[in-house]
Amino acid sequence: MRYFIALLISFGCLHCYSQKVAVRLNALPAIDGSFGAGISYAVGNRSTVELAGSLRPWKRSEMYVNRYWLIQPEYKYWTCQKFNGFFWGAYLNGGQFNIGGKELPFGIFSRLKEHRYEGWLVGGGISCGYHWMLNDHWNIETALGAGYDFICYKQYNCVRKCAGLRNKGHHHYTGPNKASISLVYLF
């Protein structure tokens, strides 16, 4: 019984601090079979901090491999008020990957079709986006970002697990490195 009362008090406290916390599900990673989510917290009338990430831990096949995790902390400055309208952001990102045998849109990283890459990345950038209020709790947010990523990798001859190491090195990537279309719930 006391756990139930504590739960009710907790929800009552959440209501007292309405529009301070947002939980989001990003629909774009789902296109690739990944799970993307995040949580935001208001630190002022026009400022929020967010911790978002994406995860694809699924098993591999011998035709292709696509496993990764990515984490992105971000600071957002809202031009009107928090969780409403246009915003600018600055973010960091980091992750690990094991990917190959896939063809990405627009010919990005074209060698992924023939080879497997395993490694990590770290970087950051700036973003902008827009947040549409649907009602008191449910909202939709879109964002795009561009920046720099330092990528350290090992390249294998083919997609198979037993493939021999072909090359290893690092790559400096500059360009788009963040995109989201999120369903947002505000507490």
MIDOSE-1310 file (N, C-alpha, C; in nm, 2 decimals, decimal comma, always signed):
residues 187
mryf	+0,08/-0,12/+0,00/+0,00/+0,00/+0,00/+0,09/+0,13/+0,00; +0,19/+0,12/+0,08/+0,28/+0,24/+0,08/+0,35/+0,27/-0,05; +0,38/+0,16/-0,13/+0,44/+0,18/-0,26/+0,34/+0,25/-0,35; +0,21/+0,21/-0,34/+0,11/+0,28/-0,42/+0,10/+0,42/-0,39
iall	+0,10/+0,46/-0,26/+0,09/+0,60/-0,22/+0,22/+0,67/-0,27; +0,33/+0,61/-0,26/+0,46/+0,68/-0,31/+0,45/+0,70/-0,46; +0,39/+0,61/-0,53/+0,37/+0,62/-0,67/+0,28/+0,74/-0,70; +0,17/+0,75/-0,63/+0,08/+0,86/-0,65/+0,14/+0,99/-0,62
isfg	+0,22/+1,00/-0,52/+0,29/+1,12/-0,48/+0,39/+1,16/-0,59; +0,46/+1,06/-0,64/+0,56/+1,08/-0,75/+0,49/+1,14/-0,87; +0,37/+1,08/-0,91/+0,30/+1,14/-1,03/+0,25/+1,28/-1,00; +0,21/+1,30/-0,88/+0,17/+1,44/-0,84/+0,28/+1,54/-0,85
clhc	+0,41/+1,50/-0,81/+0,52/+1,58/-0,83/+0,55/+1,61/-0,97; +0,54/+1,51/-1,06/+0,56/+1,53/-1,20/+0,47/+1,63/-1,25; +0,34/+1,63/-1,21/+0,24/+1,73/-1,26/+0,28/+1,87/-1,21; +0,34/+1,88/-1,09/+0,38/+2,01/-1,04/+0,49/+2,07/-1,13
ysqk	+0,57/+1,99/-1,19/+0,68/+2,04/-1,28/+0,65/+2,01/-1,42; +0,53/+2,04/-1,46/+0,49/+2,01/-1,60/+0,58/+2,08/-1,70; +0,59/+2,02/-1,82/+0,67/+2,07/-1,93/+0,82/+2,09/-1,89; +0,87/+2,00/-1,80/+1,01/+2,00/-1,77/+1,08/+1,88/-1,83
vavr	+1,01/+1,77/-1,85/+1,07/+1,65/-1,89/+1,00/+1,60/-2,02; +1,08/+1,56/-2,11/+1,02/+1,50/-2,24/+1,09/+1,37/-2,27; +1,01/+1,27/-2,31/+1,06/+1,14/-2,36/+1,03/+1,13/-2,50; +1,12/+1,09/-2,58/+1,10/+1,08/-2,73/+1,14/+0,95/-2,79
lnal	+1,07/+0,91/-2,89/+1,10/+0,80/-2,98/+1,13/+0,85/-3,12; +1,25/+0,82/-3,17/+1,29/+0,86/-3,30/+1,24/+0,76/-3,40; +1,17/+0,80/-3,50/+1,12/+0,70/-3,60/+1,22/+0,67/-3,71; +1,32/+0,75/-3,73/+1,41/+0,73/-3,84/+1,50/+0,60/-3,82
paid	+1,55/+0,58/-3,70/+1,63/+0,45/-3,69/+1,54/+0,33/-3,71; +1,41/+0,34/-3,69/+1,32/+0,22/-3,71/+1,32/+0,17/-3,85; +1,35/+0,26/-3,95/+1,36/+0,22/-4,09/+1,46/+0,12/-4,11; +1,57/+0,12/-4,03/+1,68/+0,03/-4,04/+1,67/-0,09/-3,94
gsfg	+1,56/-0,09/-3,86/+1,54/-0,20/-3,76/+1,61/-0,16/-3,63; +1,64/-0,04/-3,61/+1,70/+0,01/-3,48/+1,60/+0,07/-3,39; +1,64/+0,09/-3,26/+1,56/+0,16/-3,16/+1,63/+0,29/-3,13; +1,56/+0,40/-3,15/+1,61/+0,53/-3,12/+1,52/+0,60/-3,02
agis	+1,58/+0,65/-2,91/+1,50/+0,72/-2,80/+1,58/+0,82/-2,73; +1,52/+0,90/-2,65/+1,59/+1,00/-2,58/+1,51/+1,06/-2,47; +1,57/+1,14/-2,38/+1,50/+1,21/-2,27/+1,56/+1,35/-2,27; +1,47/+1,45/-2,25/+1,51/+1,59/-2,24/+1,47/+1,65/-2,11
yavg	+1,54/+1,74/-2,06/+1,51/+1,81/-1,94/+1,53/+1,96/-1,96; +1,43/+2,04/-1,92/+1,44/+2,18/-1,93/+1,52/+2,24/-1,82; +1,62/+2,32/-1,86/+1,71/+2,39/-1,76/+1,69/+2,54/-1,76; +1,59/+2,59/-1,83/+1,55/+2,73/-1,83/+1,43/+2,74/-1,92
nrst	+1,38/+2,87/-1,93/+1,26/+2,89/-2,01/+1,29/+2,87/-2,16; +1,41/+2,88/-2,21/+1,44/+2,86/-2,35/+1,55/+2,76/-2,37; +1,59/+2,68/-2,27/+1,70/+2,59/-2,28/+1,66/+2,45/-2,23; +1,71/+2,35/-2,30/+1,69/+2,21/-2,26/+1,82/+2,13/-2,29
vela	+1,84/+2,03/-2,21/+1,95/+1,93/-2,24/+1,88/+1,80/-2,27; +1,95/+1,72/-2,36/+1,89/+1,60/-2,40/+2,00/+1,49/-2,41; +1,96/+1,37/-2,38/+2,04/+1,25/-2,40/+1,97/+1,16/-2,48; +2,02/+1,13/-2,61/+1,95/+1,05/-2,70/+2,04/+0,94/-2,75
gslr	+1,99/+0,84/-2,80/+2,07/+0,73/-2,85/+2,00/+0,64/-2,95; +2,07/+0,55/-3,01/+2,02/+0,46/-3,11/+2,09/+0,32/-3,09; +2,02/+0,21/-3,10/+2,08/+0,08/-3,08/+2,02/-0,02/-3,18; +2,11/-0,09/-3,24/+2,08/-0,20/-3,33/+2,16/-0,32/-3,29
pwkr	+2,11/-0,41/-3,20/+2,19/-0,52/-3,15/+2,16/-0,65/-3,22; +2,08/-0,65/-3,33/+2,03/-0,78/-3,38/+2,14/-0,86/-3,44; +2,11/-0,99/-3,45/+2,21/-1,09/-3,50/+2,24/-1,06/-3,65; +2,36/-1,11/-3,69/+2,40/-1,09/-3,82/+2,37/-1,21/-3,91
semy	+2,37/-1,19/-4,04/+2,36/-1,30/-4,14/+2,48/-1,30/-4,22; +2,51/-1,39/-4,30/+2,63/-1,39/-4,38/+2,61/-1,30/-4,51; +2,49/-1,25/-4,53/+2,47/-1,16/-4,64/+2,51/-1,02/-4,60; +2,48/-0,98/-4,48/+2,51/-0,84/-4,44/+2,52/-0,84/-4,29
vnry	+2,58/-0,74/-4,23/+2,59/-0,72/-4,09/+2,56/-0,57/-4,06; +2,48/-0,54/-3,96/+2,45/-0,41/-3,93/+2,42/-0,40/-3,78; +2,52/-0,38/-3,70/+2,51/-0,37/-3,56/+2,58/-0,25/-3,51; +2,51/-0,17/-3,43/+2,58/-0,05/-3,38/+2,50/+0,01/-3,26
wliq	+2,57/+0,09/-3,19/+2,51/+0,18/-3,08/+2,57/+0,32/-3,10; +2,48/+0,42/-3,07/+2,52/+0,56/-3,08/+2,46/+0,64/-2,97; +2,53/+0,73/-2,91/+2,48/+0,81/-2,80/+2,51/+0,96/-2,84; +2,41/+1,05/-2,81/+2,42/+1,19/-2,85/+2,36/+1,28/-2,74
peyk	+2,45/+1,34/-2,65/+2,40/+1,44/-2,56/+2,39/+1,57/-2,64; +2,29/+1,66/-2,61/+2,27/+1,78/-2,68/+2,21/+1,89/-2,59; +2,26/+2,01/-2,62/+2,20/+2,13/-2,56/+2,12/+2,20/-2,67; +1,99/+2,24/-2,64/+1,90/+2,31/-2,73/+1,86/+2,44/-2,68
ywtc	+1,87/+2,54/-2,77/+1,82/+2,68/-2,73/+1,70/+2,70/-2,82; +1,58/+2,73/-2,75/+1,46/+2,75/-2,82/+1,43/+2,90/-2,85; +1,39/+2,93/-2,97/+1,37/+3,07/-3,00/+1,25/+3,14/-2,93; +1,15/+3,05/-2,90/+1,03/+3,10/-2,84/+1,02/+3,06/-2,69
qkfn	+0,99/+2,94/-2,67/+0,99/+2,88/-2,53/+1,02/+2,73/-2,55; +1,06/+2,67/-2,44/+1,11/+2,53/-2,44/+1,00/+2,44/-2,49; +1,04/+2,34/-2,57/+0,94/+2,24/-2,63/+0,83/+2,30/-2,71; +0,87/+2,41/-2,78/+0,77/+2,47/-2,87/+0,84/+2,55/-2,98
gffw	+0,82/+2,52/-3,10/+0,87/+2,60/-3,21/+1,01/+2,56/-3,25; +1,08/+2,66/-3,30/+1,22/+2,64/-3,36/+1,33/+2,64/-3,26; +1,43/+2,56/-3,28/+1,54/+2,55/-3,19/+1,68/+2,54/-3,26; +1,78/+2,58/-3,20/+1,92/+2,55/-3,24/+1,98/+2,46/-3,13
gayl	+2,08/+2,38/-3,17/+2,14/+2,29/-3,08/+2,29/+2,27/-3,11; +2,36/+2,22/-3,01/+2,49/+2,17/-3,02/+2,50/+2,04/-2,95; +2,56/+1,94/-3,02/+2,57/+1,80/-2,97/+2,70/+1,74/-2,98; +2,72/+1,63/-2,91/+2,84/+1,54/-2,92/+2,78/+1,41/-2,96
nggq	+2,86/+1,32/-3,02/+2,82/+1,19/-3,04/+2,93/+1,09/-3,03; +2,90/+0,97/-3,00/+3,00/+0,86/-2,99/+2,93/+0,73/-3,01; +3,00/+0,63/-3,06/+2,94/+0,50/-3,08/+3,04/+0,40/-3,13; +2,99/+0,28/-3,15/+3,06/+0,17/-3,20/+2,98/+0,10/-3,31
fnig	+3,04/+0,04/-3,41/+2,97/-0,02/-3,52/+3,04/-0,14/-3,58; +2,96/-0,23/-3,64/+3,01/-0,34/-3,71/+2,91/-0,35/-3,83; +2,95/-0,30/-3,95/+2,85/-0,29/-4,06/+2,92/-0,33/-4,19; +2,84/-0,39/-4,28/+2,89/-0,42/-4,41/+2,78/-0,50/-4,49
gkel	+2,80/-0,50/-4,62/+2,71/-0,57/-4,71/+2,58/-0,49/-4,73; +2,58/-0,36/-4,70/+2,46/-0,28/-4,72/+2,49/-0,17/-4,82; +2,39/-0,12/-4,88/+2,40/-0,01/-4,97/+2,32/+0,11/-4,91; +2,39/+0,21/-4,88/+2,32/+0,33/-4,81/+2,27/+0,42/-4,92
pfgi	+2,17/+0,50/-4,89/+2,11/+0,59/-4,98/+2,21/+0,70/-5,03; +2,19/+0,75/-5,15/+2,27/+0,86/-5,21/+2,41/+0,82/-5,23; +2,45/+0,69/-5,23/+2,58/+0,65/-5,25/+2,68/+0,68/-5,14; +2,63/+0,71/-5,02/+2,71/+0,74/-4,90/+2,79/+0,61/-4,86
fsrl	+2,91/+0,62/-4,84/+3,00/+0,51/-4,80/+2,98/+0,39/-4,89; +3,00/+0,41/-5,02/+2,97/+0,31/-5,12/+3,05/+0,17/-5,10; +3,16/+0,17/-5,03/+3,23/+0,05/-5,01/+3,17/-0,04/-4,90; +3,06/+0,00/-4,84/+2,99/-0,08/-4,74/+2,93/-0,20/-4,81
kehr	+2,90/-0,20/-4,94/+2,84/-0,31/-5,01/+2,94/-0,43/-5,02; +3,07/-0,40/-5,04/+3,16/-0,50/-5,06/+3,24/-0,55/-4,94; +3,26/-0,46/-4,84/+3,34/-0,49/-4,73/+3,27/-0,47/-4,60; +3,33/-0,52/-4,49/+3,27/-0,50/-4,36/+3,36/-0,41/-4,28
yegw	+3,30/-0,32/-4,20/+3,38/-0,22/-4,12/+3,34/-0,24/-3,98; +3,44/-0,23/-3,89/+3,42/-0,25/-3,75/+3,51/-0,14/-3,68; +3,45/-0,07/-3,58/+3,52/+0,03/-3,52/+3,44/+0,12/-3,43; +3,49/+0,25/-3,41/+3,42/+0,34/-3,32/+3,43/+0,48/-3,39
lvgg	+3,34/+0,57/-3,33/+3,35/+0,71/-3,38/+3,32/+0,80/-3,27; +3,36/+0,93/-3,28/+3,34/+1,03/-3,18/+3,34/+1,16/-3,26; +3,25/+1,25/-3,22/+3,24/+1,38/-3,29/+3,13/+1,47/-3,23; +3,08/+1,56/-3,31/+2,98/+1,65/-3,27/+2,94/+1,74/-3,38
gisc	+2,85/+1,84/-3,35/+2,80/+1,93/-3,45/+2,70/+2,02/-3,40; +2,63/+2,09/-3,49/+2,52/+2,18/-3,46/+2,40/+2,13/-3,53; +2,28/+2,16/-3,47/+2,16/+2,12/-3,52/+2,05/+2,23/-3,52; +1,95/+2,21/-3,60/+1,83/+2,29/-3,59/+1,71/+2,20/-3,61
gyhw	+1,60/+2,25/-3,56/+1,48/+2,17/-3,58/+1,35/+2,25/-3,54; +1,24/+2,18/-3,54/+1,11/+2,24/-3,51/+1,03/+2,14/-3,43; +0,96/+2,19/-3,33/+0,87/+2,11/-3,24/+0,73/+2,16/-3,25; +0,64/+2,07/-3,30/+0,50/+2,10/-3,31/+0,42/+2,04/-3,19
mlnd	+0,35/+2,13/-3,12/+0,26/+2,09/-3,01/+0,13/+2,04/-3,06; +0,10/+1,91/-3,03/-0,03/+1,85/-3,07/-0,13/+1,87/-2,97; -0,10/+1,85/-2,84/-0,18/+1,88/-2,73/-0,09/+1,90/-2,61; -0,15/+1,90/-2,49/-0,07/+1,93/-2,37/+0,05/+1,83/-2,35
hwni	+0,04/+1,71/-2,40/+0,15/+1,61/-2,37/+0,21/+1,56/-2,50; +0,14/+1,53/-2,60/+0,19/+1,47/-2,72/+0,24/+1,58/-2,82; +0,36/+1,56/-2,88/+0,42/+1,65/-2,97/+0,50/+1,57/-3,08; +0,54/+1,64/-3,18/+0,62/+1,59/-3,29/+0,74/+1,69/-3,30
etal	+0,86/+1,63/-3,32/+0,98/+1,71/-3,34/+1,07/+1,66/-3,45; +1,12/+1,75/-3,54/+1,21/+1,71/-3,64/+1,34/+1,79/-3,62; +1,45/+1,73/-3,66/+1,58/+1,79/-3,64/+1,68/+1,74/-3,74; +1,77/+1,83/-3,78/+1,88/+1,79/-3,87/+2,01/+1,85/-3,81
gagy	+2,12/+1,78/-3,83/+2,24/+1,83/-3,78/+2,36/+1,80/-3,87; +2,46/+1,88/-3,87/+2,58/+1,86/-3,94/+2,70/+1,89/-3,85; +2,81/+1,81/-3,88/+2,93/+1,83/-3,80/+3,04/+1,75/-3,84; +3,13/+1,71/-3,75/+3,25/+1,64/-3,77/+3,25/+1,51/-3,69
dfic	+3,30/+1,40/-3,75/+3,32/+1,27/-3,68/+3,45/+1,22/-3,71; +3,52/+1,18/-3,61/+3,65/+1,10/-3,62/+3,62/+0,96/-3,61; +3,65/+0,88/-3,72/+3,61/+0,74/-3,73/+3,73/+0,66/-3,73; +3,75/+0,56/-3,64/+3,86/+0,47/-3,63/+3,80/+0,33/-3,67
ykqy	+3,86/+0,27/-3,77/+3,80/+0,14/-3,83/+3,90/+0,04/-3,86; +3,84/-0,08/-3,88/+3,91/-0,20/-3,94/+3,83/-0,24/-4,06; +3,89/-0,26/-4,17/+3,81/-0,30/-4,29/+3,85/-0,44/-4,32; +3,74/-0,53/-4,34/+3,76/-0,67/-4,37/+3,73/-0,70/-4,52
ncvr	+3,79/-0,80/-4,57/+3,77/-0,83/-4,72/+3,63/-0,85/-4,76; +3,55/-0,91/-4,68/+3,41/-0,93/-4,72/+3,32/-0,93/-4,59; +3,20/-0,96/-4,60/+3,10/-0,94/-4,49/+3,11/-1,05/-4,39; +3,16/-1,17/-4,43/+3,16/-1,29/-4,34/+3,25/-1,27/-4,22
kcag	+3,21/-1,33/-4,11/+3,29/-1,32/-3,98/+3,43/-1,36/-3,99; +3,46/-1,47/-4,07/+3,59/-1,52/-4,09/+3,68/-1,44/-4,19; +3,63/-1,33/-4,24/+3,70/-1,26/-4,34/+3,83/-1,20/-4,29; +3,93/-1,20/-4,37/+4,06/-1,15/-4,33/+4,06/-1,00/-4,32
lrnk	+4,15/-0,95/-4,24/+4,16/-0,80/-4,22/+4,23/-0,75/-4,35; +4,17/-0,65/-4,41/+4,22/-0,59/-4,53/+4,30/-0,46/-4,50; +4,24/-0,38/-4,41/+4,30/-0,25/-4,38/+4,25/-0,20/-4,25; +4,33/-0,11/-4,19/+4,28/-0,04/-4,07/+4,33/+0,11/-4,08
ghhh	+4,25/+0,19/-4,02/+4,29/+0,33/-4,03/+4,18/+0,42/-3,96; +4,19/+0,55/-4,00/+4,09/+0,64/-3,95/+4,04/+0,73/-4,06; +3,93/+0,79/-4,04/+3,86/+0,88/-4,14/+3,81/+1,00/-4,07; +3,82/+1,11/-4,14/+3,77/+1,24/-4,09/+3,64/+1,27/-4,17
ytgp	+3,53/+1,26/-4,11/+3,40/+1,28/-4,18/+3,35/+1,42/-4,14; +3,31/+1,50/-4,24/+3,24/+1,62/-4,22/+3,12/+1,63/-4,31; +3,00/+1,65/-4,25/+2,88/+1,65/-4,32/+2,76/+1,62/-4,23; +2,64/+1,59/-4,29/+2,53/+1,55/-4,20/+2,56/+1,43/-4,11
nkas	+2,53/+1,45/-3,98/+2,55/+1,33/-3,89/+2,44/+1,32/-3,78; +2,33/+1,39/-3,81/+2,22/+1,38/-3,72/+2,09/+1,40/-3,80; +1,99/+1,32/-3,77/+1,85/+1,34/-3,83/+1,75/+1,27/-3,74; +1,64/+1,34/-3,72/+1,54/+1,27/-3,64/+1,40/+1,32/-3,67
islv	+1,30/+1,23/-3,66/+1,16/+1,26/-3,66/+1,10/+1,19/-3,54; +1,07/+1,27/-3,44/+1,04/+1,20/-3,31/+0,90/+1,23/-3,26; +0,84/+1,13/-3,20/+0,72/+1,14/-3,13/+0,76/+1,17/-2,98; +0,70/+1,28/-2,93/+0,75/+1,33/-2,80/+0,63/+1,33/-2,70
ylf	+0,66/+1,29/-2,58/+0,56/+1,30/-2,47/+0,62/+1,38/-2,36; +0,55/+1,49/-2,33/+0,59/+1,59/-2,22/+0,52/+1,55/-2,09; +0,60/+1,56/-1,98/+0,55/+1,53/-1,85/+0,53/+1,67/-1,78
